[in-house]
Amino acid sequence: TSVTDKAAAAAGKTFDYIIVGAGLGGLTVGNKLSGKGFSVLIVEAGPDLSWNPEVFNAEDRVFQSTTCNWQYPVLANNGSKLASTIDSGACIGGSTSINGMVWYRPTKAEVDRLETLGNSGWNWDSLSPNEIMFPTRYKSLRVQASIRPSMAIVAPSTPPFQQAIPFAFNGLTVGNDLSNRTSVVSASTSWTIWYDPVTGKNRRSSAADGLLWSPDQQRDCLTVIANHTVDRVLFSKDMTATGIVFGSKSAAKGKMSRAYAKKGVILSAGTLGSAPILERSGVGNAAVLKAAGVKQLLDLPGVGANLNDQPGTSTSALIAEAFRNDTSLVDSRNLFGPQISLVGIDEIWGTGASIYSNDLISPNALKSRAQALVDAGAAANIAGAEAILNTTISLIVQSRLPVAEVVAESYPSVLSAIFWPLMPLSRGHVHIKSADAFAPPAIMPRLLTDEFDQAVAIAVARRTRDLFSAPPFKDVVADAYLNPPIGPNGTDEEYLAWLSETTSGASHWIGATAMMPRELGGVVDAQLRVYGTKNLLVVDAGILPFQITSHTMSMLYAVARKGAHAIKIPKFIGNDDVFYPGMLRSPTAETTP
Ligand SMILES: Cc1cc2nc3c(=O)[nH]c(=O)nc-3n(C[C@H](O)[C@H](O)[C@H](O)COP(=O)(O)OP(=O)(O)OC[C@H]3O[C@@H](n4cnc5c(N)ncnc54)[C@H](O)[C@@H]3O)c2cc1C
């Protein structure tokens, strides 16, 4: 494998495939295609930071670090610029170089819903979720990589949360393994890490670590160019993708180069990167392209719409001074300390859940929700908006999947409950503002604009505070209302005001190049091909039309694997496959390394 910063390695050259973005999707597909002998060029906007401990050392992970982070600017619902930014991986490895490393499987119900939304062949059986796992560098270390015994199941340091969480969420079953969940549980989780016996530390299993740097994954026919941004896709007259225009901002006068693809161009620039590339290439909504000064080649109004993330924030309580060194209570920033609970509408509202489910399934409510999305430019048309909303609603109401995730953590002076609605109905958009490849896109997430999402967030905020004022925390907490500083009788309006100030995306951005029928506003078909084009695919998180309850990574490795399959590699799953079944072992079966 050749990894370089030099445009000359590709300028004017022709490859079988060109992949845009060296993140989870791009590296997975690149690994598969080059593994079958195709010549592959991957162009990545960010640098190689594999040497940087903030990236490789899982235990020194820095939250919201500026390292390898686009920190995309973000717009409020009224169009004004917010002070907060959006985290997204900006180096080789993409977001897997900076993410939270939490890993568990999606459920059958939601995977099967991809097919009922009109994506033939996308179901539980064909995606083989029982084989969904992450790549790691050393096969021999795969058991340690899946989960460390010290944090297996419920981390020993978290029993107080285990005791308290069912108090806050009525009827919540305390389970032990999110990876194999069949219903709501409260548990620790698996991490995309591997244990390095040489340093005695856990290393991050990023897509780059497992698929690019790994000694047994080297290729003669794979070239990766770092520090070069892809501006646009080149098309022939019949809209066949023939290559890309790319360049580095620092090169003299931003000089751009071209590279050519015989068999295909694959966009894997992430949800917030691929839609802008399509738009700069003339593919998208007519009004957006006109405003940006880009000539439209293909009308595809769904590009950039349907943008979605889970709206996250956290409540916290102040621990009384006498208990701040109590290790049975405080996990001291233990990487494996957080305990995750997934809660459904029944655990949140009990018998009152029917008020919400009746509203969700009401045809009139559906119509006005869909109209609101179209009016906001968050859906291409009413039929598409209704189809997507209905999919999520049926997962909430019929399948009774969890609607919120609560991550409980304890620090020396505070107990904290980070949470987000898991299956939001709110949608936003991401578009270009100009044809400048180096200008950030205009991102308007419109988080918590749907009343159901608001209701879930308000209720979970209240419930997590019940948790702090109940046993076993009651006697050790000095102030159960530290954040938000809203007392026990806070109104919905007070909570909503706090939520709108503090909420930001959970970093699971999806949907801006959604896979669904074109007439519903879809951007790619079930083979991940961009409608109306030839030899152009999108393989990244943007193709997921609705949220998955398992964080995105596990699902996306399956998407990328299926994407590579769609490119028709003969004998795709074989001995050379890098996804090791050993990862699937139940955490209970782990042994000390
Ligand atoms: C802070 C954070 C925490 C997260 N935590 C978790 C977690 O704990 N568990 C989990 O399952 N998921 C988590 N995720 C989500 C998960 O990592 C992402 O969903 C996943 O990596 C997305 O894969 P992707 O291929 O779509 O994009 P990415 O992996 O982001 O890759 C896109 C790549 O394209 C490059 N690029 C963008 N534009 C261009 C351009 N114009 N030219 C060339 N290159 C370009 C980017 O620099 C990037 O390297 C987290 C994400 C973040 C950011």
The ligand as a MOL file (V3000), in Angstrom:
LIG
                    3D

  0  0  0     0  0            999 V3000
M  V30 BEGIN CTAB
M  V30 COUNTS 53 58 0 0 0
M  V30 BEGIN ATOM
M  V30 1 C -16.8680 12.0490 18.1060 0
M  V30 2 C -17.5510 10.8340 17.5280 0
M  V30 3 C -17.9260 9.7940 18.3650 0
M  V30 4 C -18.5700 8.6590 17.8400 0
M  V30 5 N -18.7980 7.5820 18.6540 0
M  V30 6 C -19.2460 6.4370 18.1140 0
M  V30 7 C -19.3280 5.2590 18.9020 0
M  V30 8 O -18.9460 5.2380 20.0770 0
M  V30 9 N -19.8310 4.1330 18.3200 0
M  V30 10 C -20.2370 4.1080 17.0170 0
M  V30 11 O -20.7010 3.0590 16.5560 0
M  V30 12 N -20.1450 5.2090 16.2320 0
M  V30 13 C -19.6350 6.3530 16.7470 0
M  V30 14 N -19.4880 7.4580 15.9540 0
M  V30 15 C -19.9880 7.4060 14.5770 0
M  V30 16 C -19.1010 6.6330 13.5800 0
M  V30 17 O -17.7460 6.8050 13.8740 0
M  V30 18 C -19.4280 7.1830 12.1900 0
M  V30 19 O -20.8180 7.0190 11.9630 0
M  V30 20 C -18.6690 6.4800 11.0560 0
M  V30 21 O -17.2840 6.5400 11.2560 0
M  V30 22 C -19.0410 7.1340 9.7430 0
M  V30 23 O -18.3460 6.4930 8.7050 0
M  V30 24 P -18.2890 7.1630 7.2830 0
M  V30 25 O -17.5130 6.2800 6.3870 0
M  V30 26 O -19.6530 7.5710 6.8940 0
M  V30 27 O -17.5030 8.5590 7.4910 0
M  V30 28 P -16.1160 8.8640 8.1770 0
M  V30 29 O -15.5980 7.6910 8.9410 0
M  V30 30 O -16.2840 10.1260 8.9320 0
M  V30 31 O -15.1410 9.1200 6.9390 0
M  V30 32 C -15.2950 10.1860 6.0240 0
M  V30 33 C -13.9070 10.6070 5.5360 0
M  V30 34 O -14.0520 11.4300 4.3720 0
M  V30 35 C -13.1370 12.5070 4.4560 0
M  V30 36 N -13.6430 13.5910 3.6020 0
M  V30 37 C -14.7020 14.4050 3.8250 0
M  V30 38 N -14.8510 15.2560 2.7950 0
M  V30 39 C -13.8730 14.9690 1.8950 0
M  V30 40 C -13.5050 15.4980 0.6170 0
M  V30 41 N -14.1840 16.4910 0.0420 0
M  V30 42 N -12.4270 14.9820 -0.0110 0
M  V30 43 C -11.7370 13.9280 0.5430 0
M  V30 44 N -12.0380 13.4010 1.7500 0
M  V30 45 C -13.1060 13.9050 2.4000 0
M  V30 46 C -13.1080 12.8390 5.9460 0
M  V30 47 O -11.9660 13.5890 6.2990 0
M  V30 48 C -13.1490 11.4530 6.5710 0
M  V30 49 O -11.8560 10.9200 6.7680 0
M  V30 50 C -18.8700 8.6040 16.4460 0
M  V30 51 C -18.4960 9.6570 15.6000 0
M  V30 52 C -17.8230 10.7640 16.1300 0
M  V30 53 C -17.4130 11.8820 15.2010 0
M  V30 END ATOM
M  V30 BEGIN BOND
M  V30 1 1 1 2
M  V30 2 1 2 3
M  V30 3 2 2 52
M  V30 4 2 3 4
M  V30 5 1 4 5
M  V30 6 1 4 50
M  V30 7 2 5 6
M  V30 8 1 6 7
M  V30 9 1 6 13
M  V30 10 2 7 8
M  V30 11 1 7 9
M  V30 12 1 9 10
M  V30 13 2 10 11
M  V30 14 1 10 12
M  V30 15 2 12 13
M  V30 16 1 13 14
M  V30 17 1 14 15
M  V30 18 1 14 50
M  V30 19 1 15 16
M  V30 20 1 16 17
M  V30 21 1 16 18
M  V30 22 1 18 19
M  V30 23 1 18 20
M  V30 24 1 20 21
M  V30 25 1 20 22
M  V30 26 1 22 23
M  V30 27 1 23 24
M  V30 28 2 24 25
M  V30 29 1 24 26
M  V30 30 1 24 27
M  V30 31 1 27 28
M  V30 32 2 28 29
M  V30 33 1 28 30
M  V30 34 1 28 31
M  V30 35 1 31 32
M  V30 36 1 32 33
M  V30 37 1 33 34
M  V30 38 1 33 48
M  V30 39 1 34 35
M  V30 40 1 35 36
M  V30 41 1 35 46
M  V30 42 1 36 37
M  V30 43 1 36 45
M  V30 44 2 37 38
M  V30 45 1 38 39
M  V30 46 1 39 40
M  V30 47 2 39 45
M  V30 48 1 40 41
M  V30 49 2 40 42
M  V30 50 1 42 43
M  V30 51 2 43 44
M  V30 52 1 44 45
M  V30 53 1 46 47
M  V30 54 1 46 48
M  V30 55 1 48 49
M  V30 56 2 50 51
M  V30 57 1 51 52
M  V30 58 1 52 53
M  V30 END BOND
M  V30 END CTAB
M  END
